[in-house]
Amino acid sequence: FKDFAALEPEKFQNKTNGITPRRWLLLCNPGLAELIAEKIGEDYVRDLSQLTKLHEFVDDDLFIREVAKVKQENKVKFALYLEKEYKVKINPSSMFDVHVKRIHEYKRQLMNCLHIVTMYNRIRRDPAKLFVPRTVIIGGKAAPGYHMAKMIIKLINAVAHVVNNDPIVGSKLKVIFLENYRVSLAEKVIPATDLSEQISTAGTEASGTGNMKFMLNGALTIGTMDGANVEMAEEAGEENLFIFGMRVEDVAELDREGYNAQKYYDRLPELKQAIDQIQSGFFSPKEPDLFKDVVNMLFHHDRFKVFADYEAYVKCQEKVSELYLNSKAWTKMVIRNIAAAGKFSSDRTIKEYARDIWQVEPSDLKIPPPNE
């Protein structure tokens, strides 16, 4: 469309995606929806931009406590669900670190997996050291013919099996793979999430909406400057997200000079240890070669440069743990995020379509269903 766009640029525009606050707040998180309504009235349901009024309550001790309490109740509820469905007992006061989306190399579930192995090795190395307990939840589906995505699911489950059954680790770290991830499951996990993982390689995500759902439900985002994270950082201030890693221009620069995975493996002892364990069959003792394709891909065909962002990701995760220890500071950041989530309503998206593309004024008259 390049020539067409040069000729009539006014015909080309973009709209930021949105999510419906009716499903992704009122329906799935009534406790939080009610709490917000008490503070700023109920009109925000139709006009999500009114959430900015919550900025007035960032320092309100009572409100901070109530927001934290709603989150804790959601976590207890989800922990009970996991216990019933997955037969795994998790600590509801641990940090719920959640990565749910399609399983794809660009979304880098593998980087999350390497971080899990790194945390596991750190706990094993020094069991007495203070460690912020985490429950890492990864969920998603692989396309039927996508071999690597299926191997990634297998790896996550193999790592989970070892970590969850290691008595040294105990309740400090639990890993759960949510199978058959779908909307009804998203409605349960998103309100219970503390940390939302949005870690695709910069420049590869068009504009996801999962990150918006987490933001609206009071989760903090760890992510790259990619997709809608960029606009979320604009709305909330970059200091209220955990942004790490290469930007689009860094990725382009790395492409120009040639990405060499071996370099990072040789330089970073913790990365080397994690990869060696995966390669040697530590997580798959019955089939030591099970993950050779995954390791081979990471060294030789990784278009999404997992090793290049690994160090920055692990360091950023340490900052996350540090803040999590300070419940009040954490919750204040949560409130700032919720207050900045107003732009990401699908109502705003549709209004912009109506005005800018179809030149009609949106109306809230209810149209009767066709059968009437």
N, C-alpha and C positions, 0 to 999 in steps of 0.2 A: 504493500500500500504506500510505499515511500513517495512515489510520484503524485499519487492522488492526495496524500497528506500535504505535500508541498503546494499543490494547487489550491486546495480548500482546507486549510488547517483547522478552521472552525468546526469542521465536521468530525474531528477526532478529539476525544476526551476520555478521561477515565473516572471511574467512581470507586471509592474505597468500599469494600465489602462491609456488611454489617451482620449482626445476629439479632434474633428477636428476643427482647427482654422478657416477653411473656413466658416463653419456654425456659430461657436460660437464666432467669432469676426467680420470677414469681413462682413458677411451677416446681423448679428443681431445688430452690433454696428459700422456702417460705420464711424461715427464721430471719434471714438477712433482709429479705424484701420488706418484712414487717418492721424491722428495726430502722431501716432507711425511711420508711413511710412515717414513722413516729417523729423522726427528726425534721424531715423536709416536706411532709405532706405526700398525698398519693398521686399527684399529677405527673410525677417523674415517669410513671408507667407509660404514659403516652408521649412524653417528651423527655427522653433520657438525658438530654443536655443539662437538665436541672440537677443532675448529680453533683455538679460543681459546687452546689450549696454545702456539700459535706466538708469542703475545705475549712469551713468555720469550726468544725468539731474535731479537727486533727489533734488538738491539745486537750480535749475534754476527757478527763480521766474515766468518767462513768461510761462514755460512749466507747472508749478504747477497750474497757473491760467487757462491755456487752458484745462488741464485734469479735473479740477473742473467744468469748463464751460460745457464740453461735458456731464458730469454726470448730471448736472442741466437740460440741454436740454432734456436728456433721461427721467428724472423724470417728467418734465412738460408734455411731450408727454404721459407718462404712466398714469399720473394723469387725463389727458383728456379722455383717454381710459376708466379708471375706472368710471369716471363721466358718460360717455355715456352708458357703459355696466351695471354698478352696481348702478347707480343713487346715488352715494355717493360723496360728495365734500371733497377732501382732500387737505391738505396744501403741495404744492410741495417743500417747504423749510424744511418740517419736515424730520426726519431721516426715510428712508425706510428700515424697519427691516423685512427681508423676510425669510420664512421657507417653502419651496416648495419641496415636495417629497412624496413618498407613505405614506399614513397614517398607521402608525404601532406603537405599544407600544414601540418597541426598539428605534424608532427615536424620541421619547419623545416630540411629539407635546403637550402633557399634561403639561410638565414642562414650555414650552413657555406660555401656557394658564394660569398657576399659576402666572407667572411673569406679564402677562397682568393684572390679577386681583390685584396683589400687587401694580403695578403702579397706577391702577385706585383708589385703597384705599388711596394711598399716596396723590394723587391729591385732593381727596375728603376731606382728613383730613386737608390739608393745601393748599387751592387753590391759595394763594398769593405767595407761594414759587416758585423759579425758577425751571422750569421743561423743559427738552429738548423735544420738540414736536416729537412724533413718529407716524408713520403709520405702524402698524404691519400687514403683509400680510402672511396668511397661506394658502397653497393650496395643493391639492393632492386628490388621490382617495383611497377608501377602497375596499378591495376584497369583492365580493358579500356576502359571508357567514361570514364575520368577524364582529361579533356584536360589540365588544369593539371599533373597529376602527370607526364604524358608530356612536357610542355614542360620541366618541371624536369629530367628525365633528359637531354633534348636540350641544355639549357643547361650542365649539368655536363660533358657530353661535349665541347661546343664550347669551354668554358673549358679543359678538360684538353688539348685539341688545341693551343691557343695556348701554354699554360704549358709543356707537355712538349717543345715544339719551339723554345723561345726560348733561343738560345745564351747570353744574358746570365744566365739563371736556372740553366742547367746542372743539376747534381744537387741543388741546394738545395731545390727544390720539384718534386714529381711528383704528378700527380692521376690516379687510376684509378677508373673506374666498373666495379664488379663486376656483370656481367649475370647473370641467372638465379640470383639469390641464393637459397640453399636450405640445408637442414640440412647436407648433406655439405660445402658450401663454408664454412658457418659453423664447422664443426669444424676447418677449416684456418686461417681468418683470426683467430678469437677468441684462440687461444693465442699468436698472434704480435703481438697488439695492445698498444701502449703506452698510448694515450689512447682512451677510449671516449666517444663523443658521445651525450649523452642530453638533448637541448636543446629538447624540446617546450615550448610555452607553458604556464606553470603553470596547473594545473586542467583540463588536457585529456587527460592520459594516465590510464587507469584503473589498470593496474599491469602494465607490461611485464615481461618476464623476461630480455630480452637483456642489460640492464644487470647482472643477477645473474651471467650467464654470464661476462661480462667481468671482474667483480670477483673471481670465484672463480679466474680464470686469470691474475690478476696484472696487470690493466690498471687505470689510474687513470681516474676518471670526471670529465668536465667536464659539468655539467648544471644544470638549473633545479630548484627545489624542487617536483618533480612526480612523480606515480606512485610507483614503488618507490624512486626516489632519496631520498625523504623518509625511508623506513625504513632505507635503506643509510646515510644520514647519521646516523641515530639509533644504529645499531649500531657504525659505525666512527668516529664523531665528525666533525662537519662540517668540521673542519680537515684531515681526510684525504681530502676530495673537493674538486674545484674547483667551488664553487657560485657561480652568478652570476644576475643578472637579477631580474625582477619575481617576487614571491610571489603567491599566489592573491588576496590582498586588494589588492595593487597593480594587478593586472589588472582587478579589479572596480571599483576607483577610476578607472582609466583609461577603462573603459566608461561610467562615470557622467559624466565630464567630456567624453567624446568623443575618440576616438583620431584624431590628425591626423598622418598620415605625412609630409606636406610639411615640417612643423616640424623633424623630425629631419634630413631631406634638406638643408634650408637651413643647419642648424647644424653638421653634421659633414662636413668637406671630403672625408674618405676615403670615406665612404658615397656622397656626391654623385658623386665620381669613378667609383666602381664602377658605380653605376646608369647614369651617362651612357655608360660604355663598353658596357654591355649594351644600352642603348637605341639607341646609334648604329651598332651592327653591328660593333664592334671584334672581337667573338668570332664573328661570323657575316658576314664581308665579302661572301659571295656572296648572302646574303639579309639585308640590313640591318634589315628589319622583323620578322625571325623571332621576336624575344622581346618584341614590343610588348604582347602579352596578359599576359605575366609582369609586366612593369613596371607596366602599368595596374592589375593586381590589387594589387601591392604598395602603390600610392599610394591606391587607391580602395576596394578590397574585401578588405583583408587582415584577416580575423577573428583572425589569430594574431600580429599585431603584431611582425613581424620587425624593423622599424626601431627600435622602442622598446627592444629588448634588444641591438641591434647593438653599441653602444658598450661596454656592460658585458661582452659576449661577447669582443670584441677585446681588452679590457684583461685579462680573465681568461686568455685564450690567451697573453698575454705572460708572465703568472705561470707558466703551464705550461712555456713554453720556458725560463724562468729556472731552474726546478727541474730540468728535464731535463738541464741542463748539469752538475748535481751528481748524478752517477750513484748515489752512496751514499745521499744524502738521498731521492732518488726511490725507490730500492729499499726503503728502510725504510718509506716510505709504502705501497708495494705490499704488503709483509709485513703491515702493520697492516690493510690491506683484506682480504687473504686470511683473516687470523685472525678477522675480523668477519663472514665470509660464511656462517657456519654456519646462521643462521636461515633462509637462503633455499633449503633443501633441500626437495624435494617430499615427502620422507619425513615431515618435520615437518608439512607441510600436510595430508597424508593422515591422520596421527595425530590432528591436531586435528579433522578431519572425523569420524573414527571416534568419538572420545571425546565431542565436544560436540554432534554432530548425530545420529549413529546409536547412541550409547551402547554401542559395542562396544569391546573391548580389541584393539588390533592384535596380530597374531601373525606370526612369521616362518616358520611352517610352509609348506612348498611344497605347493601344491595341484596334483595331477597334471593334465595337459592333458586336455580333454574326450574326445579319441580313446582315452585309456587307460581 
